[in-house]
Amino acid sequence: MAIDYDKMNTLLANIKPKASLVPSLGVADSAMPIAPEYKAYKQKSFNSHADGPGGFEWEKGIKSKQLHDQEQQFLADQRMDEYKNQMTLFGEARNQYNADRTFKTNAELETRRRLENQYADMGEIAPMSDSDITPQIRRYGEIYTAEKARGNMAGAEAAHQAALALASGTGWIQPGQNVESVSSLSNMTSAGMPTYKRQSEEAAAANAIENQDWYMPLARAQAEATLANTQRSANAPYSSGSSGGGSSAGTQTERERANYGSALNGVMSSLNTLMQIQGSEEYANRYGSLDPIQVIENQVNKQSGYLSSAGIDPALLLDDSYKAVYGVDRDTYWASANEGLTERDAAQQAAEKPWYKFW
């Protein structure tokens, strides 16, 4: 039985592999390299008959069939090699694309991290995107409010116009749209608002400042003791003799010791509170650049008359306060501090002195 080469070659050329040679990369974006598509070489069928001169027809031999098959296989292999080369180039392009995308992603993440840290340092909520101009609008609103409070209406109007221009430039305000307050636009987000942590810390600092006057409990106790003594003196003529026992001097000494202990404990508690909230906006607004120990010293000096009347030595109270913080009494601390300042000033003056003055 003769082999029908034409039919066999047609069947071979139309066979499609079950496994696709095109890799699946999911949904590709516009920048992603496109994988080449493999198109199999369609082999030509072998014609076993040939026309000769004068209409003579002759049949090709087996050697002709072998040469034909070799040629077709070569062309099919050539097509596959071309596809493999294309796949190699595609793989390199895909790797470069992935590397670029990873670099871009990491850069975006780093930029986002820095932005969040920047706003976190200010105690504010960071914007979710670069297009969110809410923080800038809030800044203009703060300027507007401050300038209006100062009576500078021109400055307030300038801040308002700047906010309008910014909102219009980003499409928040459409042409012809009238807006009285940019801060009331629906595009505004929570960006730029104080974080919960900042609000909690500010509330705690404000509460601590309001309750750090260490001498108030002592003042109340002294007032109560004074009232009790006054009542006791008023009732003395009607009392039935001395109760005996301890002397009034001993009672006074014990009371003064208790007062001093209460004052020192209050000072230590207040110092601890002031050290914790130092650096906050509330601390700066109330005490400026003073250190906590200087705040306490000012309070002791202002209350020196009252403290003395309660049997408390203000100088001793200050010395004990300085010892608790710096390990030395007040005079020793400031002597050392002033000596350090003198040495620093001398070194600074020497550094600023022209070189020719040394000769």
Protein Blocks (a to p, Z undefined) as FASTA:
>chain_A
ZZdfklmmmmmmmpccfbdcbdcebjadfklccdddddddddddddfbdcdehhiacddd
fklmmmmmmmmmmmmmmmmmmmmmmmmmmmmmmmmmmmmmmmmmmmmmmmmmmmmmmmmm
nopacdfbfklmklmmmmmmmmmmmmmmnopaklmmmmmmmmmmmmmmnopacghiacfb
lklpmkbcfehiacfklmmmmmmmmmmmmmmmmklmmmmmmmmmmmmmmmmmmmmmmpgc
jeehidfklmmmmmmmmmmmmmmmmmmmmmmmmmmmgoiaklmmmnomacfklmmmmmmm
mmmmmmmmnopafklmmmmmmmmmnopafklmmmmmmmmmmmmmmmmmmmmpcfklmZZ
